[in-house]
Amino acid sequence: MAVTRYVALLRAINVGGRNPIRMADLAEVFRDAGMDDVTTYINSGNVLFRTDEPAAGLEDHLEAAIDERFDNRITVVVRSLAQLSAAVSSAPDLFRERPDDYYCDVAFLKAPLTPAKALPVVQLRDGVDEAWAGTRALYFARLGTERTKSKIAKLSGTPEYQLMTIRTWSTTTKLLALLDARPD
């Protein structure tokens, strides 16, 4: 079976003191779960790895391994190099063209949540917020000079929020660069 490069995006760890997990311990869990070439990026639950395991069931497998080690069920969203590359290339043009004007984020969705189900619960403020549906992702932009007026944070009070994990545009593109630089 072919080896595939992946990034695992863990939801809500080491944010605001919630779900504290050391990245070295998290990497060990991934290695113990059979993943190869495991590294982490920043202290917010980004794990790069390789495996020849089938993609189907990979998220559940990693969630179970994390739960077993830390006694904490954490949502894990996994994207292959190809999927992450597609998410970056499909981002709205302003993500690349106006990075100094907007705060841009990508919300990666875990099945069964789809963009069609998630986008309607996103609250936007005219002139401040914009949102777009992607493939298994949502894209958010907040006008920098008005970001304190954004309504996007209200998403955290919805059930849909439990099946997504959000990364800044700069973190998303850095993860792609790191994943792309890794050997097969």
C-alpha beads as a LAMMPS data file, in Angstrom:
LAMMPS data file: protein, C-alpha beads

184 atoms
183 bonds

1 atom types
1 bond types

-500.0 500.0 xlo xhi
-500.0 500.0 ylo yhi
-500.0 500.0 zlo zhi

Masses

1 110.0

Atoms # bond

1 1 1 0.000 0.000 0.000
2 1 1 1.230 3.526 -0.790
3 1 1 2.483 5.804 1.937
4 1 1 0.585 9.088 2.204
5 1 1 1.579 12.321 3.916
6 1 1 -1.058 13.754 6.271
7 1 1 -1.653 16.501 8.748
8 1 1 -3.890 15.917 11.751
9 1 1 -5.614 19.029 13.053
10 1 1 -6.762 18.596 16.630
11 1 1 -9.652 20.665 17.862
12 1 1 -9.434 22.818 20.986
13 1 1 -6.213 21.721 22.616
14 1 1 -3.877 24.138 24.385
15 1 1 -6.296 26.997 23.703
16 1 1 -7.142 29.167 26.686
17 1 1 -5.777 26.548 29.077
18 1 1 -8.223 23.896 27.858
19 1 1 -7.122 20.356 27.088
20 1 1 -3.412 20.877 27.788
21 1 1 -1.329 18.350 25.888
22 1 1 2.416 18.563 25.388
23 1 1 3.330 18.236 21.721
24 1 1 6.056 15.697 22.520
25 1 1 3.447 13.500 24.235
26 1 1 1.062 13.925 21.311
27 1 1 3.765 12.894 18.835
28 1 1 4.435 9.800 20.951
29 1 1 0.743 8.853 20.789
30 1 1 0.842 9.082 16.994
31 1 1 3.986 6.932 16.811
32 1 1 2.427 4.382 19.180
33 1 1 -0.661 4.366 16.921
34 1 1 1.531 3.272 13.998
35 1 1 2.216 6.583 12.273
36 1 1 5.664 7.293 10.805
37 1 1 7.812 10.420 10.488
38 1 1 5.743 12.211 13.147
39 1 1 6.376 15.873 13.923
40 1 1 4.292 18.648 15.409
41 1 1 3.961 22.285 14.476
42 1 1 3.333 24.968 17.094
43 1 1 1.545 24.236 20.328
44 1 1 -2.000 24.029 18.990
45 1 1 -2.456 20.458 17.836
46 1 1 -0.966 20.181 14.358
47 1 1 0.663 16.810 13.703
48 1 1 2.386 15.896 10.452
49 1 1 2.897 12.213 9.727
50 1 1 3.064 9.490 7.108
51 1 1 1.219 6.211 6.995
52 1 1 0.175 3.455 4.636
53 1 1 -3.056 2.940 6.574
54 1 1 -6.226 3.603 4.596
55 1 1 -7.681 7.094 5.019
56 1 1 -11.072 5.689 5.998
57 1 1 -11.132 5.333 9.764
58 1 1 -7.863 7.212 10.326
59 1 1 -9.526 10.057 12.250
60 1 1 -11.402 7.625 14.492
61 1 1 -8.236 5.584 15.065
62 1 1 -6.285 8.668 16.155
63 1 1 -9.125 9.992 18.330
64 1 1 -9.266 6.647 20.130
65 1 1 -5.480 6.606 20.650
66 1 1 -5.546 10.146 22.079
67 1 1 -8.513 9.304 24.302
68 1 1 -6.782 6.186 25.601
69 1 1 -3.621 8.123 26.477
70 1 1 -5.129 11.360 27.844
71 1 1 -8.648 10.224 28.822
72 1 1 -9.998 13.025 26.694
73 1 1 -12.040 12.628 23.504
74 1 1 -10.677 15.250 21.111
75 1 1 -11.927 15.813 17.577
76 1 1 -9.256 15.045 14.993
77 1 1 -9.537 16.235 11.392
78 1 1 -7.069 14.622 8.991
79 1 1 -6.118 15.967 5.575
80 1 1 -3.727 14.425 3.072
81 1 1 -1.153 16.529 1.276
82 1 1 -3.416 16.587 -1.799
83 1 1 -6.453 17.633 0.250
84 1 1 -4.575 20.375 2.087
85 1 1 -3.111 21.617 -1.183
86 1 1 -6.610 21.761 -2.695
87 1 1 -7.897 23.685 0.338
88 1 1 -5.139 26.273 -0.058
89 1 1 -5.514 26.627 -3.812
90 1 1 -9.316 26.943 -3.490
91 1 1 -9.170 29.776 -0.962
92 1 1 -10.731 33.098 -1.925
93 1 1 -8.406 35.435 -3.793
94 1 1 -8.374 38.026 -0.994
95 1 1 -6.558 35.519 1.241
96 1 1 -3.520 35.944 -1.020
97 1 1 -4.156 39.420 -2.412
98 1 1 -5.037 41.376 0.740
99 1 1 -3.344 39.710 3.717
100 1 1 -2.649 43.065 5.382
101 1 1 -6.324 44.062 5.274
102 1 1 -8.022 40.872 6.482
103 1 1 -7.665 38.262 9.201
104 1 1 -8.240 35.012 7.312
105 1 1 -8.997 31.549 8.669
106 1 1 -9.828 28.097 7.359
107 1 1 -12.320 25.925 9.243
108 1 1 -11.625 22.271 8.428
109 1 1 -14.772 20.159 8.705
110 1 1 -15.064 16.606 9.983
111 1 1 -17.650 14.319 8.407
112 1 1 -20.579 14.168 8.587
113 1 1 -20.461 17.982 8.713
114 1 1 -20.462 19.505 5.235
115 1 1 -20.031 23.090 4.074
116 1 1 -23.708 23.113 3.059
117 1 1 -24.709 22.287 6.647
118 1 1 -22.126 24.536 8.323
119 1 1 -22.318 27.760 6.319
120 1 1 -25.948 28.615 7.215
121 1 1 -25.084 28.815 10.943
122 1 1 -22.266 31.320 10.392
123 1 1 -23.302 34.815 11.444
124 1 1 -21.763 37.667 9.487
125 1 1 -21.644 41.415 10.014
126 1 1 -21.937 43.434 6.814
127 1 1 -18.724 45.250 5.979
128 1 1 -16.739 43.186 8.501
129 1 1 -17.125 39.461 7.868
130 1 1 -17.119 37.294 4.793
131 1 1 -17.468 33.514 4.547
132 1 1 -17.199 31.023 1.711
133 1 1 -17.807 27.305 1.354
134 1 1 -14.970 25.133 0.123
135 1 1 -14.445 21.396 -0.177
136 1 1 -14.706 20.043 3.378
137 1 1 -13.831 23.535 4.642
138 1 1 -15.158 27.015 5.254
139 1 1 -13.142 30.165 4.672
140 1 1 -13.546 33.220 6.901
141 1 1 -12.215 36.744 6.477
142 1 1 -12.580 39.603 8.957
143 1 1 -11.691 43.141 7.958
144 1 1 -8.720 43.952 10.184
145 1 1 -9.782 47.472 11.100
146 1 1 -13.238 46.217 12.154
147 1 1 -12.401 42.751 13.514
148 1 1 -13.678 43.522 17.032
149 1 1 -17.161 43.871 15.490
150 1 1 -17.050 40.430 13.874
151 1 1 -19.870 37.968 14.486
152 1 1 -17.921 34.900 13.371
153 1 1 -17.014 34.013 16.971
154 1 1 -20.698 33.252 17.603
155 1 1 -20.123 30.075 15.622
156 1 1 -18.573 28.568 18.765
157 1 1 -22.043 28.334 20.343
158 1 1 -23.399 26.028 17.637
159 1 1 -23.448 22.203 17.495
160 1 1 -21.703 22.381 14.114
161 1 1 -18.670 23.951 15.750
162 1 1 -17.931 20.655 17.508
163 1 1 -17.054 19.075 14.138
164 1 1 -14.619 21.710 12.915
165 1 1 -11.200 22.998 13.756
166 1 1 -9.997 26.414 12.670
167 1 1 -6.524 27.462 11.572
168 1 1 -5.254 30.871 10.558
169 1 1 -4.354 31.295 6.922
170 1 1 -0.672 31.634 7.811
171 1 1 -0.746 28.391 9.828
172 1 1 -2.610 26.619 7.024
173 1 1 -0.089 27.649 4.376
174 1 1 2.847 26.843 6.677
175 1 1 1.426 23.358 7.294
176 1 1 1.136 22.838 3.551
177 1 1 4.752 23.930 3.027
178 1 1 5.958 21.604 5.794
179 1 1 3.908 18.682 4.528
180 1 1 4.990 19.273 0.936
181 1 1 8.683 19.304 1.941
182 1 1 8.462 15.872 3.598
183 1 1 9.593 12.776 1.720
184 1 1 7.104 10.113 0.635

Bonds

1 1 1 2
2 1 2 3
3 1 3 4
4 1 4 5
5 1 5 6
6 1 6 7
7 1 7 8
8 1 8 9
9 1 9 10
10 1 10 11
11 1 11 12
12 1 12 13
13 1 13 14
14 1 14 15
15 1 15 16
16 1 16 17
17 1 17 18
18 1 18 19
19 1 19 20
20 1 20 21
21 1 21 22
22 1 22 23
23 1 23 24
24 1 24 25
25 1 25 26
26 1 26 27
27 1 27 28
28 1 28 29
29 1 29 30
30 1 30 31
31 1 31 32
32 1 32 33
33 1 33 34
34 1 34 35
35 1 35 36
36 1 36 37
37 1 37 38
38 1 38 39
39 1 39 40
40 1 40 41
41 1 41 42
42 1 42 43
43 1 43 44
44 1 44 45
45 1 45 46
46 1 46 47
47 1 47 48
48 1 48 49
49 1 49 50
50 1 50 51
51 1 51 52
52 1 52 53
53 1 53 54
54 1 54 55
55 1 55 56
56 1 56 57
57 1 57 58
58 1 58 59
59 1 59 60
60 1 60 61
61 1 61 62
62 1 62 63
63 1 63 64
64 1 64 65
65 1 65 66
66 1 66 67
67 1 67 68
68 1 68 69
69 1 69 70
70 1 70 71
71 1 71 72
72 1 72 73
73 1 73 74
74 1 74 75
75 1 75 76
76 1 76 77
77 1 77 78
78 1 78 79
79 1 79 80
80 1 80 81
81 1 81 82
82 1 82 83
83 1 83 84
84 1 84 85
85 1 85 86
86 1 86 87
87 1 87 88
88 1 88 89
89 1 89 90
90 1 90 91
91 1 91 92
92 1 92 93
93 1 93 94
94 1 94 95
95 1 95 96
96 1 96 97
97 1 97 98
98 1 98 99
99 1 99 100
100 1 100 101
101 1 101 102
102 1 102 103
103 1 103 104
104 1 104 105
105 1 105 106
106 1 106 107
107 1 107 108
108 1 108 109
109 1 109 110
110 1 110 111
111 1 111 112
112 1 112 113
113 1 113 114
114 1 114 115
115 1 115 116
116 1 116 117
117 1 117 118
118 1 118 119
119 1 119 120
120 1 120 121
121 1 121 122
122 1 122 123
123 1 123 124
124 1 124 125
125 1 125 126
126 1 126 127
127 1 127 128
128 1 128 129
129 1 129 130
130 1 130 131
131 1 131 132
132 1 132 133
133 1 133 134
134 1 134 135
135 1 135 136
136 1 136 137
137 1 137 138
138 1 138 139
139 1 139 140
140 1 140 141
141 1 141 142
142 1 142 143
143 1 143 144
144 1 144 145
145 1 145 146
146 1 146 147
147 1 147 148
148 1 148 149
149 1 149 150
150 1 150 151
151 1 151 152
152 1 152 153
153 1 153 154
154 1 154 155
155 1 155 156
156 1 156 157
157 1 157 158
158 1 158 159
159 1 159 160
160 1 160 161
161 1 161 162
162 1 162 163
163 1 163 164
164 1 164 165
165 1 165 166
166 1 166 167
167 1 167 168
168 1 168 169
169 1 169 170
170 1 170 171
171 1 171 172
172 1 172 173
173 1 173 174
174 1 174 175
175 1 175 176
176 1 176 177
177 1 177 178
178 1 178 179
179 1 179 180
180 1 180 181
181 1 181 182
182 1 182 183
183 1 183 184
